[in-house]
């Protein structure tokens, strides 16, 4: 009794702690929504201003703009951008106007556009570049002073039509004025007066031309030539201050480019002669210009700076309206239930207790209202969570940043999580191989490692990439193992059976078996509820969340494999030993079919591109490449899991292994031998991942050798009894919500569909990760709870209710499929 009481107290304390964490997460989200709303109102949600105004160096030579993500443009991307703009009626006329510093920027920009850069030019003269293939014209106009010449230039542009003006002007001036007039105060006053005279033309051209005024970069005074010694940082700061004051006073719409100055300040060593930058910082500046110019046209996933959010679709509006109706209905039901309590009606609460009056009234409507309350409350919570998903990743309300990989960024949190997991190690009363506590632990630490892998952008490191591939294979291995064990022990594969008694309405009546079709639908519903909802809310295809389609597909493969004749189960095997032979034949046929699909790409596409299956396997560009890549990478993982479960059951039946207590599975000598082989297997795969030359080569052999590290880990983890009967409750807790963690990270922990990182606290990356992680984990846990509640009502035990739900679902899905041309 004491143990039960202690366990009950522990569970209550755990429940309260989790619920308190969720409440805190909700309050933090609400607070940050208001905070960011204030920031957007007070400042601006214009990511172009963020791009051009501020940023930081996460590492040397890597620039992170404030609050938005930049795409790294190469020659192909840049030319594609210019071609795209001209194709849709725009014109690419870009002008750089200024001194030698602006000219440097011009050359770097042209180098990014063309593999035939400008090699010859005369100092202090204009330079022109024109590429007819992409309809791009890039000019440099030598104009180092803000004077009447600059005034005349802008006036002539203003008098021309919009098609004859540049659509982008990058300009700036100061160093030549300081040099020619020996840093005199009169020159500064003239600069202010002339700039005040020129700026009004910026406003008159703003409808057709974006004008960027680049603040002057600092200099490295000790490297300046003698004739430039008067160009000091103090003087440059004065000119920058005057320029800012003039633009603020005249309320100019011209963009002030101050982030280029921050880049130069952080890379002063790249000032080769004290005033001119080398290629590295100039490339960062050009990338900012290209992101500003192209992102809104090209829609790169990793380029959110100067990019407008996706427009809302009709389906998204319908889904939002549905959740809003659920919330309103929930509010009305709460009022109704309170009235019932005041009238003395007892209402069953979520924990099964009753509250209300004491007159003993047991009205059926009260029981019905409780079921309706649970469904509406779950849908309302899901609606609020989906609104947060949408706010994070389909708007510019929250900021986003690029991922940045360093070994420290990856291995430090990895080590911290592992140490924390080992700290929460405890004993379990389960002793069998791969028991539930152990598999939950396995899923948990794998999921945490995958999360670290994603947020740090570690996919570029081949050994880490290959180990993560193994972790994904482990999930599928456990899928094969777990479902095979269930079907083998239950032996119930028939989705229907004929009614033999009580069929008074129809001569033959289909009845559902308790653990057959219901089990099938329950698993599919649990796996797909979150993903299908996100497909509607976030406007992404089903295949975008590749892991759930993969697991759902292989679950169906397992079900069909076990259900086709001859049906084999534990009961059959105990009666007739030949049942094992039949199961082996099934395995051979399954591997054969998988191999045929792999070897014939035409056959593969013909099957998976059939309607109405096609939308489940293609991406937004109607390509099946992603599905084929994921499928073939782990085409045998589930089979390995099924084979391992099959072999384990045979060994256990013939008492080759004993796992009924906490002793080793084998004798001491054999146990040590297999444990050492497991360690060798793990080490061998680690060596292979380090020696492998490229991803293509590694992926080609992955499906054939991935069972080696998996089985090796199982041997090390399960043969010693002392290790097998202990587990980490910390990892196991995360393992129970691993699916929700894997899917939710796409939008509320990462950003821009996993290409970036969500930012709530800019400029403080560690604090930001702690905050977003806390909210992300609490939401994932709540989604797991919501899924459990909705599954109970969506896939009920009563066959009539289940049939009703299937018909309702068909009435919703079929018109949707018809409207989208699926059927």
Secondary structure by P-SEA (a helix, b strand, c coil): caaaaaaaaaaaaaaaaaaaaaaaaaaaaaaaaaaaaaaaaaccccaaaaaaccccccccccccccccccccccaaaaaaaaaaaaaabbbbbbbbbccaaaaaaaaaaaaaacccccccccccbbbbbbbcccbbbbbbbbcccccaaaaaaaaaaaaccccccccbbbbcccaaaaaaacccaaaaaaaaaaaaacaaaaaaacccbbbbbbccccccccccccccccccaaaaaaaaaaaaaaaaaacccccccaaaaaaaaaccccccccccccaaaaaaaaaaaaaacccccccccccccccccccccaaaaaaaaaaaaaaaaaaaaaaaaaaaaaabbbbbcccccccccccccccaaaaaaaaaaaaaaaaaaaaaaaaaaaaacccccbbbbbbbbcccccaaaaaaaaaaaaaacccccccccccaaaaaaaaaaaaaaaaaaaaacccccaaaaaaaaaaaaaaaaaaaaaaaaaaaaacccccbbbbccccccccbbbbbccccaaaaaaaaaaacaaaaaaaaaaccccccaaaaaaaaaaaaaaaaaaaccccccaaaaaaccaaaaaaaaaaaaaaaaaaaaaacaaaaaaaaaccccccccccccccaaaaaaaaaaccaaaaaaaaaaaaaaaaaaacccccccccccccaaaaaaaaaaaaaaaaaaaaaaaacccaaaaaaacccccaaaaaaaaaaacccccccccccaaaaaaaaaaaaaaaacccccccccccbbbbcccccaaaaaaaaaaaaaaaaaaaaaaaaaaaaaaccccaaaaaaaaaaaaaacaaaaaaaccc
